[in-house]
């Protein structure tokens, strides 16, 4: 009898525990139809004071929906935004600028998620081992350790000594020395670079005198030497730093690009900097998403040509459609702005690459 009662108690406990973990029904409004979050009286499916839903669910499925909603706005925004972004970008930009915000994913949220997606795909497609292997060093080592390299260094040292004597004799005779000094400076720099290469790749590093580039006659030599040594000794670290900076500072593409778009419409005062920022952010988001799609297509032999054609031909068409739809320009106005904006885009990308590389080598 006691065993039966204990078994029944275990069953009840198990059912209660399962119901607590995954109840079959959701929660509802509080007492007298009040919001469980802020206590305001409910007038519909959502609280008019704080925006919380009147009904809620305590299920794993609802929790998974919250995750997807937080990342991708799976409540429908993403599916309303992406088709417009790819085929009617101008309409999407104009509607968002003019107040239709709740229907679409905000440009910045979509941009940041696309940056994450882009670098995730790139890390999968690019091999991890980007360091220079010993096999790659072998031809360089063979050249440096050979007799020709040593002979060339000796000849260059003798030439430098001869030029120094000729410059001294020319100064005593009152003759111009500019040409000789320029040649001497070039030969000295060549000798130092040879010493750096020998100390990096040569087998007998301790026996090689490698003059420092800090003694050269041009500015920034120390920084150049440090960057070159870092890149030569550990290219994998340099690549990692560049990739990391590109990921962290990807947002910098927006302020870099906005002034270029402003130049296309600076005399039309109805368009504000906010409008240009929305245009740029949606445009950059599209380019990155297209790049991800094309990278995946190019990685497969069957679709490689399709990926190359899509990446080459569609960006100008998309740019034209976005300009024409967002700013309500004429066909000719959208065309010449598209041509200029293509040049501006290359310029902005170049500035961003310079920024990322500079941060990577310093």
C-alpha positions in Angstrom: 0.0 0.0 0.0 2.7 2.4 1.0 4.6 1.5 -2.2 1.6 2.3 -4.3 1.2 5.7 -2.6 4.9 6.5 -3.1 4.7 5.5 -6.8 1.6 7.7 -7.3 3.4 10.6 -5.6 6.4 10.1 -7.9 4.1 10.2 -10.9 2.4 13.4 -9.7 5.8 15.0 -9.0 7.1 14.1 -12.4 4.0 15.5 -14.1 4.3 18.7 -12.1 8.0 19.0 -13.0 7.3 18.5 -16.7 4.5 21.0 -16.5 6.8 23.5 -14.9 9.5 23.0 -17.6 7.2 22.9 -20.6 3.6 23.8 -19.7 0.9 23.1 -22.3 -0.7 26.5 -22.0 0.6 30.0 -21.9 0.1 32.8 -19.5 -2.5 35.5 -19.8 -3.4 38.9 -18.4 -3.1 39.7 -14.7 -6.0 40.3 -12.4 -8.8 42.4 -13.8 -7.2 42.6 -17.3 -4.0 44.3 -16.2 -0.5 44.1 -17.8 1.7 41.8 -15.9 4.7 44.0 -16.7 3.6 47.5 -15.7 0.1 47.0 -14.2 -1.7 49.2 -16.7 -5.2 48.3 -17.8 -5.2 46.3 -21.1 -7.1 47.6 -24.0 -6.1 45.0 -26.6 -3.5 42.4 -27.5 -0.7 44.7 -26.4 -0.2 47.0 -23.4 -0.6 50.6 -24.6 1.8 51.8 -21.9 4.8 49.5 -22.2 4.1 47.4 -25.4 4.2 44.0 -23.8 1.8 41.3 -25.2 -1.2 40.5 -23.1 -0.7 36.8 -23.6 2.6 35.0 -23.3 3.9 31.4 -23.4 6.3 29.5 -21.2 7.6 27.0 -23.7 10.9 26.1 -25.3 9.4 26.8 -28.7 8.5 30.3 -27.6 12.0 30.8 -26.2 13.5 29.7 -29.6 11.2 32.2 -31.3 12.5 34.9 -29.0 16.1 34.1 -30.0 15.3 34.2 -33.7 13.3 37.4 -33.3 16.2 39.1 -31.5 18.7 38.1 -34.2 16.7 38.3 -37.4 13.3 39.8 -36.5 11.6 36.6 -37.7 8.2 38.1 -36.9 8.0 39.1 -40.6 10.2 42.2 -40.8 13.1 40.3 -42.4 10.9 38.8 -45.1 9.5 42.3 -45.9 12.9 43.9 -45.9 15.1 41.5 -47.9 13.0 41.3 -51.1 12.8 45.1 -51.3 16.5 45.4 -50.5 17.5 43.2 -53.4 15.0 44.4 -56.0 13.4 47.6 -54.9 16.1 49.2 -52.7 15.0 52.8 -53.6 11.5 52.1 -52.4 12.8 50.5 -49.2 15.0 53.5 -48.5 12.3 56.1 -49.2 9.7 54.3 -47.2 12.0 53.9 -44.2 13.1 57.5 -44.3 9.5 58.8 -44.5 8.4 57.0 -41.4 7.6 53.3 -42.2 10.0 52.0 -39.5 8.0 49.2 -37.8 7.5 47.2 -41.0 11.2 46.8 -41.8 14.5 45.8 -40.1 16.4 49.0 -39.4 19.4 49.6 -41.7 21.9 49.6 -38.9 20.6 46.3 -37.3 20.6 44.6 -40.7 24.1 46.0 -41.5 25.6 44.7 -38.2 24.1 41.3 -38.7 25.3 41.1 -42.3 28.8 42.1 -41.2 28.8 39.1 -38.7 27.4 36.8 -41.5 30.0 38.0 -44.0 33.0 37.4 -41.8 31.6 34.0 -40.7 31.4 32.9 -44.3 34.8 34.4 -45.2 36.4 32.5 -42.3 34.9 29.3 -43.6 36.0 29.8 -47.2 39.6 31.1 -46.5 42.1 28.5 -45.3 43.3 29.0 -41.7 47.0 28.4 -42.4 48.1 31.6 -44.1 51.6 31.6 -42.7 54.6 31.2 -45.0 55.9 27.6 -44.8 59.5 26.5 -44.8 59.0 25.2 -48.3 58.1 28.7 -49.4 61.2 30.0 -47.8 63.5 27.5 -49.4 64.1 29.3 -52.8 64.7 32.6 -50.9 67.2 30.9 -48.5 69.0 29.2 -51.4 69.5 32.6 -53.1 70.7 34.4 -50.0 73.0 31.5 -48.9 74.5 31.2 -52.4 77.8 32.8 -53.5 76.2 35.3 -55.9 74.3 37.0 -53.1 77.5 37.5 -51.0 79.4 38.7 -54.1 76.7 41.2 -54.9 76.8 42.6 -51.4 80.6 42.9 -51.6 80.4 44.7 -54.9 77.7 47.1 -53.5 79.8 47.8 -50.5 82.8 48.6 -52.7 80.6 50.9 -54.9 79.4 52.8 -51.8 83.0 53.3 -50.6 84.0 54.6 -54.1 81.0 57.0 -54.2 81.9 58.3 -50.7 85.4 59.1 -51.9 84.2 60.7 -55.1 81.8 62.9 -53.2 84.6 64.0 -50.9 86.9 64.8 -53.8 84.0 66.7 -55.6 83.4 68.8 -52.5 87.0 69.7 -52.2 87.1 70.7 -55.9 83.9 72.7 -55.5 81.9 70.6 -58.0 78.2 69.6 -57.6 77.5 66.4 -55.7 73.7 66.1 -55.9 73.7 63.2 -58.4 76.4 61.3 -56.6 74.6 61.7 -53.2 71.4 60.5 -54.7 73.1 57.4 -56.1 74.8 56.9 -52.8 71.6 57.1 -50.8 69.9 54.6 -53.1 72.8 52.1 -52.8 72.9 52.4 -49.0 69.2 51.7 -48.9 69.7 48.7 -51.1 72.5 47.4 -48.9 70.3 47.7 -45.8 67.4 45.9 -47.4 69.7 43.1 -48.5 71.0 42.9 -44.9 67.4 42.7 -43.6 66.5 39.9 -46.0 69.7 38.0 -45.1 69.0 38.3 -41.4 65.4 37.1 -41.9 65.8 34.2 -44.3 69.5 33.3 -44.1 70.8 30.4 -42.2 73.8 32.1 -40.6 71.9 35.0 -39.2 74.4 35.7 -36.5 77.3 36.2 -39.0 75.5 38.8 -41.1 75.7 42.5 -40.3 72.3 44.0 -40.9 72.4 47.8 -40.8 69.4 49.5 -39.3 66.9 51.3 -41.5 66.7 54.0 -38.8 69.9 55.5 -40.2 68.5 56.1 -43.6 67.8 59.5 -44.9 64.0 59.3 -45.4 61.3 59.9 -42.9 59.3 57.1 -41.4 62.1 54.5 -41.8 61.7 53.1 -38.3 58.0 52.6 -38.7 58.5 51.1 -42.2 61.1 48.7 -40.8 58.9 47.6 -37.9 55.9 47.0 -40.2 58.1 45.1 -42.7 59.6 42.9 -40.1 56.2 42.1 -38.5 54.7 41.2 -41.9 57.8 39.1 -42.9 58.2 37.2 -39.6 54.5 36.5 -38.9 52.2 37.1 -41.9 49.5 35.1 -40.2 49.4 37.5 -37.3 49.3 40.5 -39.7 46.4 38.9 -41.6 44.5 38.2 -38.4 44.9 41.8 -37.2 43.7 43.1 -40.6 40.7 40.8 -40.5 39.9 41.7 -36.9 40.2 45.5 -37.6 38.0 45.1 -40.7 35.4 43.4 -38.6 35.6 45.9 -35.7 35.7 49.0 -37.8 33.3 48.0 -40.5 30.9 50.7 -39.3 33.5 53.2 -40.5 32.4 52.6 -44.0 29.2 54.5 -43.3 30.7 57.8 -42.3 33.3 57.5 -45.0 30.7 57.0 -47.7 28.0 59.4 -46.6 29.9 62.6 -47.8 30.2 61.1 -51.2 26.5 60.6 -51.5 25.9 64.1 -50.2 28.0 65.5 -53.1 25.5 64.1 -55.5 22.5 66.0 -54.0 24.0 68.9 -52.0 21.9 71.5 -53.9 18.7 69.6 -53.1 18.0 70.7 -49.6 15.0 68.4 -49.1 17.4 65.5 -48.6 19.2 65.4 -45.2 22.3 63.7 -44.0 20.0 61.1 -42.3 18.5 60.2 -45.7 22.0 59.7 -47.1 23.0 57.6 -44.1 20.0 55.3 -44.6 20.8 55.0 -48.3 24.5 54.2 -47.6 23.7 51.6 -44.9 21.2 49.7 -46.9 23.5 49.9 -50.0 26.5 48.5 -48.0 24.3 45.8 -46.5 23.2 44.7 -50.0 26.8 44.6 -51.3 28.0 42.4 -48.4 25.0 40.1 -48.7 25.6 39.8 -52.5 29.2 39.2 -51.8 28.4 36.3 -49.5 26.0 34.8 -52.0 28.5 35.1 -54.9 31.4 33.8 -52.7 29.3 30.6 -52.0 28.5 30.3 -55.8 32.1 30.8 -56.8 33.3 28.2 -54.3 31.3 25.6 -56.3 32.6 24.6 -59.8 29.1 24.2 -61.1 28.0 27.8 -60.2 31.3 29.6 -60.5 30.5 31.5 -63.7 27.1 32.5 -62.3 28.7 34.0 -59.2 31.3 36.0 -61.2 28.6 37.4 -63.5 26.3 38.3 -60.7 29.0 40.0 -58.7 30.2 41.9 -61.8 26.9 43.0 -63.3 24.3 43.5 -60.6 25.9 46.1 -58.3 25.6 48.9 -60.9 22.0 48.0 -61.6 21.2 47.9 -57.9 22.8 51.3 -57.4 20.8 52.8 -60.3 17.5 51.4 -58.9 18.3 52.6 -55.4 19.2 56.2 -56.6 16.2 56.4 -58.8 13.7 55.1 -56.2 15.1 56.7 -53.1 15.7 60.2 -54.5 13.0 60.2 -57.2 15.4 61.2 -59.9 15.0 61.0 -63.6 16.5 58.1 -65.5 19.4 60.2 -66.7 19.9 61.7 -63.3 20.1 58.3 -61.7 22.5 57.1 -64.5 25.1 59.8 -64.2 24.9 59.7 -60.4 25.4 55.9 -60.6 28.5 56.4 -62.7 30.0 58.9 -60.2 28.9 56.8 -57.2 30.7 53.8 -58.6 33.9 55.9 -58.6 33.1 57.2 -55.1 32.5 53.7 -53.8 35.9 52.5 -55.0 37.5 55.6 -53.4 35.6 55.0 -50.1 36.6 51.3 -50.1 40.3 52.3 -50.7 40.2 54.7 -47.8 38.7 52.0 -45.6 41.4 49.4 -46.7 44.2 51.9 -46.0 42.7 52.5 -42.5 42.4 48.8 -41.7 45.9 48.0 -43.0 47.4 51.0 -41.1 45.8 49.8 -37.9 47.0 46.3 -38.6 50.7 47.1 -39.1 51.0 49.6 -36.3 
